[in-house]
Amino acid sequence: MKVFLKGMEFFAYHGVNKEEKILGQRFKVDVEFYVDEVKGDNIDNTVSYSYVYKLVREIVEGKNFNLMESLAKEIGNAILAIDKVKEVLVKVIKVSPPIDGILEEAGVEYRKKK
């Protein structure tokens, strides 16, 4: 069964440029993770997406990374460390990246299975 959180938005200080580390910028994060089919109708039988949101937020807003790749990997591995999670896909998007040109967004995807 796939569980997903799409369009999480955060303001953080990731990037290789000095300005990114000082001024910060918006990031969007999407996550998908797979769990076994849920038996019954109890939250204890699955993974709470509220918990996953808090986990992602702590990483994105609480740590600093030079690379989006490193940020995506950190998020993915943290979600994959949850017992019931079998596979994870993390998409990290830098909204309005500091590039000399017209570009809506840039991003990376990180996928991993147990």
N, CA, C and O atoms as a Tinker XYZ file with bonds, in Angstrom:
   456  protein
     1  N      0.839000   -1.170000    0.000000    73     2
     2  CA     0.000000    0.000000    0.000000    64     1     3
     3  C      0.889000    1.239000    0.000000    63     2     4     5
     4  O      1.864000    1.320000    0.746000    81     3
     5  N      0.538000    2.193000   -0.842000    73     3     6
     6  CA     1.320000    3.429000   -0.935000    64     5     7
     7  C      0.673000    4.515000   -0.084000    63     6     8     9
     8  O     -0.540000    4.719000   -0.126000    81     7
     9  N      1.507000    5.206000    0.690000    73     7    10
    10  CA     1.091000    6.373000    1.460000    64     9    11
    11  C      1.914000    7.538000    0.921000    63    10    12    13
    12  O      3.106000    7.381000    0.658000    81    11
    13  N      1.295000    8.702000    0.754000    73    11    14
    14  CA     2.071000    9.820000    0.219000    64    13    15
    15  C      1.702000   11.134000    0.888000    63    14    16    17
    16  O      0.589000   11.320000    1.379000    81    15
    17  N      2.668000   12.030000    0.890000    73    15    18
    18  CA     2.482000   13.420000    1.315000    64    17    19
    19  C      3.034000   14.262000    0.178000    63    18    20    21
    20  O      4.205000   14.139000   -0.180000    81    19
    21  N      2.202000   15.109000   -0.386000    73    19    22
    22  CA     2.608000   15.870000   -1.567000    64    21    23
    23  C      2.501000   17.366000   -1.286000    63    22    24    25
    24  O      1.527000   17.831000   -0.694000    81    23
    25  N      3.510000   18.104000   -1.717000    73    23    26
    26  CA     3.461000   19.553000   -1.649000    64    25    27
    27  C      3.784000   20.152000   -0.295000    63    26    28    29
    28  O      3.335000   21.256000    0.015000    81    27
    29  N      4.555000   19.443000    0.516000    73    27    30
    30  CA     4.992000   20.039000    1.781000    64    29    31
    31  C      5.929000   21.194000    1.445000    63    30    32    33
    32  O      6.827000   21.038000    0.617000    81    31
    33  N      5.734000   22.337000    2.071000    73    31    34
    34  CA     6.577000   23.502000    1.784000    64    33    35
    35  C      7.276000   23.973000    3.045000    63    34    36    37
    36  O      6.686000   24.049000    4.123000    81    35
    37  N      8.561000   24.289000    2.875000    73    35    38
    38  CA     9.392000   24.715000    3.995000    64    37    39
    39  C     10.301000   25.849000    3.542000    63    38    40    41
    40  O     10.596000   25.987000    2.354000    81    39
    41  N     10.739000   26.651000    4.493000    73    39    42
    42  CA    11.751000   27.661000    4.236000    64    41    43
    43  C     13.007000   27.195000    4.949000    63    42    44    45
    44  O     12.988000   26.944000    6.154000    81    43
    45  N     14.116000   27.079000    4.192000    73    43    46
    46  CA    15.337000   26.516000    4.775000    64    45    47
    47  C     16.574000   27.123000    4.118000    63    46    48    49
    48  O     16.475000   27.956000    3.217000    81    47
    49  N     17.730000   26.691000    4.587000    73    47    50
    50  CA    19.013000   27.312000    4.222000    64    49    51
    51  C     19.972000   26.314000    3.575000    63    50    52    53
    52  O     21.143000   26.251000    3.950000    81    51
    53  N     19.491000   25.542000    2.617000    73    51    54
    54  CA    20.311000   24.553000    1.934000    64    53    55
    55  C     20.852000   25.131000    0.633000    63    54    56    57
    56  O     20.189000   25.938000   -0.018000    81    55
    57  N     22.061000   24.716000    0.257000    73    55    58
    58  CA    22.642000   25.141000   -1.008000    64    57    59
    59  C     24.128000   25.380000   -0.885000    63    58    60    61
    60  O     24.673000   25.459000    0.216000    81    59
    61  N     24.777000   25.495000   -2.026000    73    59    62
    62  CA    26.227000   25.708000   -2.045000    64    61    63
    63  C     26.591000   27.190000   -2.090000    63    62    64    65
    64  O     27.708000   27.564000   -1.734000    81    63
    65  N     25.667000   28.026000   -2.520000    73    63    66
    66  CA    25.955000   29.461000   -2.612000    64    65    67
    67  C     25.819000   30.143000   -1.255000    63    66    68    69
    68  O     24.963000   29.787000   -0.446000    81    67
    69  N     26.671000   31.117000   -1.028000    73    67    70
    70  CA    26.671000   31.866000    0.233000    64    69    71
    71  C     25.297000   32.488000    0.504000    63    70    72    73
    72  O     24.805000   32.452000    1.632000    81    71
    73  N     24.689000   33.051000   -0.526000    73    71    74
    74  CA    23.395000   33.704000   -0.383000    64    73    75
    75  C     22.318000   32.723000    0.075000    63    74    76    77
    76  O     21.455000   33.074000    0.880000    81    75
    77  N     22.371000   31.494000   -0.438000    73    75    78
    78  CA    21.388000   30.483000   -0.051000    64    77    79
    79  C     21.498000   30.155000    1.435000    63    78    80    81
    80  O     20.492000   29.944000    2.112000    81    79
    81  N     22.718000   30.117000    1.927000    73    79    82
    82  CA    22.954000   29.787000    3.331000    64    81    83
    83  C     22.557000   30.933000    4.263000    63    82    84    85
    84  O     22.207000   30.700000    5.420000    81    83
    85  N     22.612000   32.164000    3.763000    73    83    86
    86  CA    22.296000   33.333000    4.596000    64    85    87
    87  C     20.821000   33.724000    4.471000    63    86    88    89
    88  O     20.137000   33.918000    5.476000    81    87
    89  N     20.338000   33.838000    3.234000    73    87    90
    90  CA    18.980000   34.328000    2.998000    64    89    91
    91  C     17.926000   33.234000    3.055000    63    90    92    93
    92  O     16.773000   33.495000    3.398000    81    91
    93  N     18.318000   32.007000    2.719000    73    91    94
    94  CA    17.366000   30.902000    2.683000    64    93    95
    95  C     16.466000   30.964000    1.461000    63    94    96    97
    96  O     16.546000   31.892000    0.656000    81    95
    97  N     15.605000   29.955000    1.339000    73    95    98
    98  CA    14.693000   29.881000    0.203000    64    97    99
    99  C     13.632000   28.824000    0.451000    63    98   100   101
   100  O     13.703000   28.063000    1.416000    81    99
   101  N     12.642000   28.790000   -0.441000    73    99   102
   102  CA    11.546000   27.819000   -0.320000    64   101   103
   103  C     11.936000   26.484000   -0.934000    63   102   104   105
   104  O     12.598000   26.408000   -1.969000    81   103
   105  N     11.496000   25.438000   -0.251000    73   103   106
   106  CA    11.657000   24.074000   -0.737000    64   105   107
   107  C     10.306000   23.379000   -0.685000    63   106   108   109
   108  O      9.515000   23.598000    0.232000    81   107
   109  N     10.055000   22.544000   -1.675000    73   107   110
   110  CA     8.892000   21.661000   -1.657000    64   109   111
   111  C      9.414000   20.237000   -1.512000    63   110   112   113
   112  O     10.460000   19.886000   -2.058000    81   111
   113  N      8.680000   19.435000   -0.778000    73   111   114
   114  CA     9.063000   18.039000   -0.592000    64   113   115
   115  C      7.826000   17.170000   -0.793000    63   114   116   117
   116  O      6.766000   17.434000   -0.226000    81   115
   117  N      7.980000   16.135000   -1.604000    73   115   118
   118  CA     6.964000   15.095000   -1.764000    64   117   119
   119  C      7.578000   13.792000   -1.289000    63   118   120   121
   120  O      8.745000   13.514000   -1.565000    81   119
   121  N      6.798000   12.991000   -0.575000    73   119   122
   122  CA     7.279000   11.665000   -0.201000    64   121   123
   123  C      6.203000   10.632000   -0.502000    63   122   124   125
   124  O      5.008000   10.888000   -0.359000    81   123
   125  N      6.657000    9.471000   -0.919000    73   123   126
   126  CA     5.813000    8.289000   -1.056000    64   125   127
   127  C      6.515000    7.186000   -0.299000    63   126   128   129
   128  O      7.735000    7.047000   -0.380000    81   127
   129  N      5.746000    6.399000    0.439000    73   127   130
   130  CA     6.347000    5.236000    1.076000    64   129   131
   131  C      5.347000    4.089000    1.048000    63   130   132   133
   132  O      4.132000    4.288000    1.036000    81   131
   133  N      5.897000    2.894000    1.039000    73   131   134
   134  CA     5.090000    1.697000    0.901000    64   133   135
   135  C      5.131000    0.887000    2.185000    63   134   136   137
   136  O      6.182000    0.687000    2.793000    81   135
   137  N      3.945000    0.425000    2.576000    73   135   138
   138  CA     3.792000   -0.426000    3.752000    64   137   139
   139  C      2.986000   -1.648000    3.328000    63   138   140   141
   140  O      2.355000   -1.654000    2.271000    81   139
   141  N      3.015000   -2.680000    4.164000    73   139   142
   142  CA     2.175000   -3.842000    3.893000    64   141   143
   143  C      0.704000   -3.439000    3.965000    63   142   144   145
   144  O      0.354000   -2.422000    4.563000    81   143
   145  N     -0.143000   -4.249000    3.348000    73   143   146
   146  CA    -1.570000   -3.980000    3.405000    64   145   147
   147  C     -2.008000   -3.864000    4.860000    63   146   148   149
   148  O     -1.645000   -4.689000    5.698000    81   147
   149  N     -2.792000   -2.832000    5.146000    73   147   150
   150  CA    -3.220000   -2.569000    6.520000    64   149   151
   151  C     -4.328000   -3.540000    6.914000    63   150   152   153
   152  O     -5.299000   -3.731000    6.183000    81   151
   153  N     -4.158000   -4.150000    8.089000    73   151   154
   154  CA    -5.175000   -5.060000    8.628000    64   153   155
   155  C     -5.940000   -4.309000    9.703000    63   154   156   157
   156  O     -5.348000   -3.793000   10.651000    81   155
   157  N     -7.242000   -4.248000    9.555000    73   155   158
   158  CA    -8.056000   -3.541000   10.530000    64   157   159
   159  C     -8.100000   -2.050000   10.245000    63   158   160   161
   160  O     -7.678000   -1.585000    9.186000    81   159
   161  N     -8.620000   -1.317000   11.214000    73   159   162
   162  CA    -8.833000    0.119000   11.051000    64   161   163
   163  C     -8.207000    0.870000   12.220000    63   162   164   165
   164  O     -8.844000    1.718000   12.845000    81   163
   165  N     -6.953000    0.545000   12.502000    73   163   166
   166  CA    -6.256000    1.120000   13.649000    64   165   167
   167  C     -4.952000    1.751000   13.174000    63   166   168   169
   168  O     -4.208000    1.142000   12.406000    81   167
   169  N     -4.677000    2.964000   13.628000    73   167   170
   170  CA    -3.467000    3.684000   13.210000    64   169   171
   171  C     -2.196000    2.920000   13.571000    63   170   172   173
   172  O     -1.164000    3.094000   12.923000    81   171
   173  N     -2.262000    2.088000   14.586000    73   171   174
   174  CA    -1.085000    1.308000   14.983000    64   173   175
   175  C     -0.698000    0.267000   13.936000    63   174   176   177
   176  O      0.399000   -0.290000   13.993000    81   175
   177  N     -1.587000    0.000000   12.983000    73   175   178
   178  CA    -1.316000   -0.993000   11.946000    64   177   179
   179  C     -0.653000   -0.398000   10.707000    63   178   180   181
   180  O     -0.397000   -1.110000    9.735000    81   179
   181  N     -0.380000    0.883000   10.738000    73   179   182
   182  CA     0.243000    1.545000    9.592000    64   181   183
   183  C      1.227000    2.598000   10.095000    63   182   184   185
   184  O      1.605000    2.595000   11.266000    81   183
   185  N      1.632000    3.484000    9.216000    73   183   186
   186  CA     2.543000    4.571000    9.576000    64   185   187
   187  C      1.766000    5.882000    9.467000    63   186   188   189
   188  O      1.183000    6.182000    8.425000    81   187
   189  N      1.763000    6.640000   10.523000    73   187   190
   190  CA     1.037000    7.906000   10.562000    64   189   191
   191  C      1.705000    8.937000    9.654000    63   190   192   193
   192  O      2.895000    9.218000    9.800000    81   191
   193  N      0.948000    9.495000    8.724000    73   191   194
   194  CA     1.539000   10.522000    7.863000    64   193   195
   195  C      1.806000   11.804000    8.640000    63   194   196   197
   196  O      2.638000   12.609000    8.222000    81   195
   197  N      1.121000   12.011000    9.762000    73   195   198
   198  CA     1.442000   13.155000   10.632000    64   197   199
   199  C      2.840000   13.012000   11.212000    63   198   200   201
   200  O      3.594000   13.981000   11.295000    81   199
   201  N      3.174000   11.789000   11.612000    73   199   202
   202  CA     4.514000   11.527000   12.140000    64   201   203
   203  C      5.569000   11.759000   11.057000    63   202   204   205
   204  O      6.612000   12.358000   11.317000    81   203
   205  N      5.291000   11.281000    9.843000    73   203   206
   206  CA     6.241000   11.441000    8.736000    64   205   207
   207  C      6.413000   12.924000    8.402000    63   206   208   209
   208  O      7.529000   13.370000    8.136000    81   207
   209  N      5.330000   13.684000    8.413000    73   207   210
   210  CA     5.432000   15.129000    8.158000    64   209   211
   211  C      6.366000   15.790000    9.169000    63   210   212   213
   212  O      7.246000   16.565000    8.794000    81   211
   213  N      6.174000   15.483000   10.441000    73   211   214
   214  CA     7.020000   16.069000   11.488000    64   213   215
   215  C      8.481000   15.674000   11.298000    63   214   216   217
   216  O      9.381000   16.489000   11.500000    81   215
   217  N      8.712000   14.431000   10.911000    73   215   218
   218  CA    10.066000   13.941000   10.664000    64   217   219
   219  C     10.723000   14.721000    9.521000    63   218   220   221
   220  O     11.866000   15.163000    9.641000    81   219
   221  N     10.002000   14.885000    8.424000    73   219   222
   222  CA    10.515000   15.631000    7.266000    64   221   223
   223  C     10.790000   17.081000    7.663000    63   222   224   225
   224  O     11.838000   17.634000    7.330000    81   223
   225  N      9.861000   17.677000    8.361000    73   223   226
   226  CA    10.025000   19.078000    8.779000    64   225   227
   227  C     11.262000   19.268000    9.654000    63   226   228   229
   228  O     12.013000   20.226000    9.471000    81   227
   229  N     11.475000   18.359000   10.604000    73   227   230
   230  CA    12.654000   18.446000   11.475000    64   229   231
   231  C     13.946000   18.410000   10.666000    63   230   232   233
   232  O     14.893000   19.139000   10.964000    81   231
   233  N     13.981000   17.563000    9.646000    73   231   234
   234  CA    15.192000   17.438000    8.831000    64   233   235
   235  C     15.378000   18.673000    7.950000    63   234   236   237
   236  O     16.462000   19.256000    7.918000    81   235
   237  N     14.330000   19.069000    7.242000    73   235   238
   238  CA    14.449000   20.187000    6.295000    64   237   239
   239  C     14.740000   21.500000    7.015000    63   238   240   241
   240  O     15.595000   22.271000    6.579000    81   239
   241  N     14.042000   21.754000    8.101000    73   239   242
   242  CA    14.205000   23.033000    8.800000    64   241   243
   243  C     15.283000   23.002000    9.877000    63   242   244   245
   244  O     15.759000   24.052000   10.308000    81   243
   245  N     15.671000   21.810000   10.313000    73   243   246
   246  CA    16.590000   21.714000   11.440000    64   245   247
   247  C     18.035000   21.430000   11.088000    63   246   248   249
   248  O     18.914000   21.560000   11.939000    81   247
   249  N     18.296000   21.044000    9.850000    73   247   250
   250  CA    19.661000   20.732000    9.423000    64   249   251
   251  C     19.997000   21.569000    8.195000    63   250   252   253
   252  O     19.111000   22.131000    7.551000    81   251
   253  N     21.280000   21.645000    7.881000    73   251   254
   254  CA    21.727000   22.371000    6.689000    64   253   255
   255  C     22.541000   21.446000    5.796000    63   254   256   257
   256  O     23.428000   20.731000    6.261000    81   255
   257  N     22.225000   21.473000    4.517000    73   255   258
   258  CA    22.919000   20.647000    3.536000    64   257   259
   259  C     23.384000   21.521000    2.379000    63   258   260   261
   260  O     22.722000   22.495000    2.021000    81   259
   261  N     24.519000   21.171000    1.801000    73   259   262
   262  CA    24.966000   21.830000    0.580000    64   261   263
   263  C     24.147000   21.351000   -0.612000    63   262   264   265
   264  O     23.772000   22.146000   -1.474000    81   263
   265  N     23.874000   20.064000   -0.658000    73   263   266
   266  CA    23.239000   19.448000   -1.823000    64   265   267
   267  C     21.821000   18.978000   -1.525000    63   266   268   269
   268  O     21.543000   18.443000   -0.451000    81   267
   269  N     20.933000   19.182000   -2.484000    73   267   270
   270  CA    19.578000   18.636000   -2.363000    64   269   271
   271  C     19.629000   17.116000   -2.321000    63   270   272   273
   272  O     18.793000   16.478000   -1.681000    81   271
   273  N     20.609000   16.540000   -3.002000    73   271   274
   274  CA    20.768000   15.087000   -2.990000    64   273   275
   275  C     20.973000   14.576000   -1.564000    63   274   276   277
   276  O     20.391000   13.565000   -1.170000    81   275
   277  N     21.798000   15.275000   -0.801000    73   275   278
   278  CA    22.059000   14.879000    0.589000    64   277   279
   279  C     20.813000   15.050000    1.450000    63   278   280   281
   280  O     20.530000   14.217000    2.310000    81   279
   281  N     20.079000   16.118000    1.222000    73   279   282
   282  CA    18.837000   16.352000    1.954000    64   281   283
   283  C     17.825000   15.253000    1.655000    63   282   284   285
   284  O     17.216000   14.707000    2.575000    81   283
   285  N     17.639000   14.923000    0.384000    73   283   286
   286  CA    16.691000   13.878000   -0.004000    64   285   287
   287  C     17.083000   12.529000    0.590000    63   286   288   289
   288  O     16.225000   11.777000    1.053000    81   287
   289  N     18.370000   12.225000    0.578000    73   287   290
   290  CA    18.853000   10.957000    1.136000    64   289   291
   291  C     18.597000   10.895000    2.638000    63   290   292   293
   292  O     18.177000    9.857000    3.149000    81   291
   293  N     18.843000   11.981000    3.344000    73   291   294
   294  CA    18.604000   12.033000    4.794000    64   293   295
   295  C     17.126000   11.795000    5.110000    63   294   296   297
   296  O     16.792000   11.037000    6.020000    81   295
   297  N     16.256000   12.445000    4.358000    73   295   298
   298  CA    14.817000   12.259000    4.555000    64   297   299
   299  C     14.428000   10.816000    4.259000    63   298   300   301
   300  O     13.730000   10.179000    5.048000    81   299
   301  N     14.882000   10.305000    3.119000    73   299   302
   302  CA    14.537000    8.944000    2.723000    64   301   303
   303  C     14.991000    7.904000    3.723000    63   302   304   305
   304  O     14.230000    6.998000    4.065000    81   303
   305  N     16.208000    8.019000    4.192000    73   303   306
   306  CA    16.723000    7.044000    5.151000    64   305   307
   307  C     16.009000    7.131000    6.491000    63   306   308   309
   308  O     15.826000    6.113000    7.159000    81   307
   309  N     15.604000    8.329000    6.894000    73   307   310
   310  CA    14.854000    8.485000    8.147000    64   309   311
   311  C     13.484000    7.817000    8.044000    63   310   312   313
   312  O     13.036000    7.165000    8.986000    81   311
   313  N     12.826000    7.979000    6.906000    73   311   314
   314  CA    11.521000    7.340000    6.717000    64   313   315
   315  C     11.687000    5.834000    6.607000    63   314   316   317
   316  O     10.893000    5.080000    7.170000    81   315
   317  N     12.701000    5.391000    5.894000    73   315   318
   318  CA    12.940000    3.961000    5.725000    64   317   319
   319  C     13.304000    3.287000    7.044000    63   318   320   321
   320  O     13.147000    2.073000    7.173000    81   319
   321  N     13.781000    4.038000    8.012000    73   319   322
   322  CA    14.118000    3.479000    9.326000    64   321   323
   323  C     12.871000    3.121000   10.139000    63   322   324   325
   324  O     12.969000    2.419000   11.146000    81   323
   325  N     11.718000    3.593000    9.713000    73   323   326
   326  CA    10.460000    3.226000   10.379000    64   325   327
   327  C     10.168000    1.767000   10.039000    63   326   328   329
   328  O     10.190000    1.384000    8.869000    81   327
   329  N      9.898000    0.959000   11.051000    73   327   330
   330  CA     9.762000   -0.493000   10.877000    64   329   331
   331  C      8.823000   -0.910000    9.751000    63   330   332   333
   332  O      9.175000   -1.782000    8.957000    81   331
   333  N      7.671000   -0.327000    9.664000    73   331   334
   334  CA     6.658000   -0.782000    8.709000    64   333   335
   335  C      6.916000   -0.324000    7.272000    63   334   336   337
   336  O      6.262000   -0.811000    6.350000    81   335
   337  N      7.846000    0.593000    7.065000    73   335   338
   338  CA     8.114000    1.124000    5.727000    64   337   339
   339  C      9.025000    0.177000    4.952000    63   338   340   341
   340  O     10.081000   -0.222000    5.442000    81   339
   341  N      8.604000   -0.180000    3.737000    73   339   342
   342  CA     9.348000   -1.124000    2.890000    64   341   343
   343  C     10.155000   -0.426000    1.795000    63   342   344   345
   344  O     11.208000   -0.908000    1.379000    81   343
   345  N      9.646000    0.709000    1.341000    73   343   346
   346  CA    10.281000    1.448000    0.242000    64   345   347
   347  C      9.896000    2.913000    0.374000    63   346   348   349
   348  O      8.829000    3.241000    0.895000    81   347
   349  N     10.772000    3.789000   -0.100000    73   347   350
   350  CA    10.495000    5.221000   -0.009000    64   349   351
   351  C     10.950000    5.929000   -1.284000    63   350   352   353
   352  O     11.936000    5.541000   -1.912000    81   351
   353  N     10.215000    6.967000   -1.648000    73   351   354
   354  CA    10.592000    7.866000   -2.736000    64   353   355
   355  C     10.455000    9.286000   -2.197000    63   354   356   357
   356  O      9.396000    9.673000   -1.703000    81   355
   357  N     11.527000   10.049000   -2.295000    73   355   358
   358  CA    11.542000   11.431000   -1.810000    64   357   359
   359  C     11.882000   12.343000   -2.976000    63   358   360   361
   360  O     12.837000   12.098000   -3.713000    81   359
   361  N     11.101000   13.385000   -3.134000    73   359   362
   362  CA    11.357000   14.398000   -4.155000    64   361   363
   363  C     11.570000   15.724000   -3.435000    63   362   364   365
   364  O     10.699000   16.181000   -2.695000    81   363
   365  N     12.727000   16.338000   -3.651000    73   363   366
   366  CA    13.039000   17.640000   -3.065000    64   365   367
   367  C     13.146000   18.648000   -4.200000    63   366   368   369
   368  O     13.884000   18.438000   -5.163000    81   367
   369  N     12.408000   19.737000   -4.079000    73   367   370
   370  CA    12.370000   20.763000   -5.110000    64   369   371
   371  C     12.807000   22.092000   -4.512000    63   370   372   373
   372  O     12.303000   22.518000   -3.473000    81   371
   373  N     13.739000   22.728000   -5.173000    73   371   374
   374  CA    14.163000   24.077000   -4.798000    64   373   375
   375  C     13.357000   25.038000   -5.677000    63   374   376   377
   376  O     13.539000   25.083000   -6.894000    81   375
   377  N     12.472000   25.799000   -5.049000    73   375   378
   378  CA    11.626000   26.743000   -5.772000    64   377   379
   379  C     12.459000   27.985000   -6.095000    63   378   380   381
   380  O     13.123000   28.536000   -5.217000    81   379
   381  N     12.422000   28.412000   -7.328000    73   379   382
   382  CA    13.185000   29.590000   -7.774000    64   381   383
   383  C     14.663000   29.501000   -7.412000    63   382   384   385
   384  O     15.167000   30.338000   -6.663000    81   383
   385  N     15.364000   28.492000   -7.936000    73   383   386
   386  CA    16.785000   28.349000   -7.616000    64   385   387
   387  C     17.603000   29.519000   -8.170000    63   386   388   389
   388  O     17.223000   30.127000   -9.171000    81   387
   389  N     18.715000   29.827000   -7.522000    73   387   390
   390  CA    19.539000   30.958000   -7.958000    64   389   391
   391  C     20.384000   30.616000   -9.186000    63   390   392   393
   392  O     21.574000   30.319000   -9.082000    81   391
   393  N     19.745000   30.666000  -10.331000    73   391   394
   394  CA    20.412000   30.345000  -11.594000    64   393   395
   395  C     20.276000   31.556000  -12.513000    63   394   396   397
   396  O     19.238000   32.218000  -12.520000    81   395
   397  N     21.303000   31.841000  -13.275000    73   395   398
   398  CA    21.278000   32.970000  -14.198000    64   397   399
   399  C     20.462000   32.589000  -15.425000    63   398   400   401
   400  O     21.011000   32.266000  -16.479000    81   399
   401  N     19.166000   32.631000  -15.273000    73   399   402
   402  CA    18.270000   32.274000  -16.354000    64   401   403
   403  C     16.876000   32.045000  -15.804000    63   402   404   405
   404  O     16.640000   32.166000  -14.602000    81   403
   405  N     15.960000   31.713000  -16.694000    73   403   406
   406  CA    14.576000   31.487000  -16.294000    64   405   407
   407  C     14.390000   30.010000  -15.990000    63   406   408   409
   408  O     14.583000   29.150000  -16.850000    81   407
   409  N     14.014000   29.736000  -14.756000    73   407   410
   410  CA    13.823000   28.358000  -14.311000    64   409   411
   411  C     12.828000   28.367000  -13.168000    63   410   412   413
   412  O     13.024000   29.061000  -12.170000    81   411
   413  N     11.778000   27.609000  -13.311000    73   411   414
   414  CA    10.738000   27.565000  -12.282000    64   413   415
   415  C     11.215000   26.855000  -11.022000    63   414   416   417
   416  O     11.031000   27.354000   -9.912000    81   415
   417  N     11.827000   25.693000  -11.199000    73   415   418
   418  CA    12.300000   24.928000  -10.053000    64   417   419
   419  C     13.311000   23.885000  -10.501000    63   418   420   421
   420  O     13.377000   23.517000  -11.674000    81   419
   421  N     14.094000   23.420000   -9.539000    73   419   422
   422  CA    15.049000   22.339000   -9.781000    64   421   423
   423  C     14.874000   21.337000   -8.654000    63   422   424   425
   424  O     14.485000   21.707000   -7.547000    81   423
   425  N     15.156000   20.078000   -8.926000    73   423   426
   426  CA    14.941000   19.101000   -7.869000    64   425   427
   427  C     15.655000   17.794000   -8.090000    63   426   428   429
   428  O     16.295000   17.561000   -9.116000    81   427
   429  N     15.522000   16.946000   -7.082000    73   427   430
   430  CA    16.106000   15.609000   -7.115000    64   429   431
   431  C     15.086000   14.621000   -6.570000    63   430   432   433
   432  O     14.176000   14.987000   -5.826000    81   431
   433  N     15.257000   13.364000   -6.955000    73   431   434
   434  CA    14.465000   12.276000   -6.394000    64   433   435
   435  C     15.400000   11.225000   -5.824000    63   434   436   437
   436  O     16.454000   10.934000   -6.389000    81   435
   437  N     15.000000   10.669000   -4.709000    73   435   438
   438  CA    15.778000    9.613000   -4.052000    64   437   439
   439  C     14.825000    8.467000   -3.759000    63   438   440   441
   440  O     13.795000    8.653000   -3.110000    81   439
   441  N     15.175000    7.278000   -4.243000    73   439   442
   442  CA    14.345000    6.088000   -4.025000    64   441   443
   443  C     15.209000    5.005000   -3.389000    63   442   444   445
   444  O     16.363000    4.804000   -3.769000    81   443
   445  N     14.625000    4.311000   -2.411000    73   443   446
   446  CA    15.365000    3.232000   -1.765000    64   445   447
   447  C     14.394000    2.204000   -1.206000    63   446   448   449
   448  O     13.319000    2.542000   -0.711000    81   447
   449  N     14.797000    0.939000   -1.298000    73   447   450
   450  CA    14.042000   -0.177000   -0.723000    64   449   451
   451  C     14.846000   -0.796000    0.401000    63   450   452   453
   452  O     16.071000   -0.683000    0.446000    81   451
   453  N     14.140000   -1.454000    1.311000    73   451   454
   454  CA    14.829000   -2.200000    2.373000    64   453   455
   455  C     15.362000   -3.479000    1.798000    63   454   456
   456  O     15.980000   -4.268000    2.513000    81   455
